[in-house]
Amino acid sequence: MLEVPTSIPKDFLGINSNGVQIIYRASEGSEDEDEALASSTLLLYHKSMRRKAKNFILDLLYPKFCFNCGREGSYLCEDCKSTLEILQSHQKYIFKNLKDLYFALPYQKSLIKNLIQQFKYQPFIKELARNLSSLIITHFQLLDNKPNFFDYTLIPIPLEKKKLKWRGFNQAEEIGKELSKFLKISLLNNVLAKIKETPPQVELSDEERKENIKGAFAVRNEELIKNKKILLVDDVYTTGSTMEECARVLKRPTEGGYPGAKEIIGIVVARG
Ligand SMILES: [Zn+2]
């Protein structure tokens, strides 16, 4: 049975509507203000407790099993996670439009491949985003020179509408939401749109991939990114043609007369 407290703690952690973890703080002030704040704070607290209760029930109904060893409790247990060689250093990568690229590990081991494939093909498990983004977060924590992304905004590589409808979620956006909570920066999912269906890139050469992806993305709400520093999020980076094309359209001055984004850095779980 979940207990709902009758009094609220002065500060508590919650998640706002953008999925960003924030501290709700009761302020010092007049009694009326305190009362108004207390009731809204209590409401938010109840919401956060309700979410916890819902997750608890879902865990009971649909227990999670490690994709690698089958142990109950998580899609990737700590023992199997520890077999993944998460990079402890960062090497600067400079591309045409991408200023740098961060990735947790190479896309070589079958475990990471299976996890990422599982994310993309049926049955779709949205929650895997938490396990996959934890690999990126662990990579950040292992670095001696930790990157500071406080003035960056996260933008996920979008899916075309049909694919989004079929899958029910965009895996890059789900990873982005987890990174947004960890880095305490916002995520914009209404800027980059995929406007053209593209055939799978797998069997194409580098040149063909570039041609294939050209004109596939458009920028909406361009005023939101003018002169901004952007972290582009995806699950895997292979030849980089998708990410480069997205970075190109984000940096380009727009028809509305806005300058494009100032700087773009890619973040992915694995690099092929
Ligand atoms: Zn395991």
Residues whose N, C-alpha, C, O or C-beta is under 5 A from the ligand:
A	BS01	ZN	C66 N68 C69 G70 R71 C77 C80
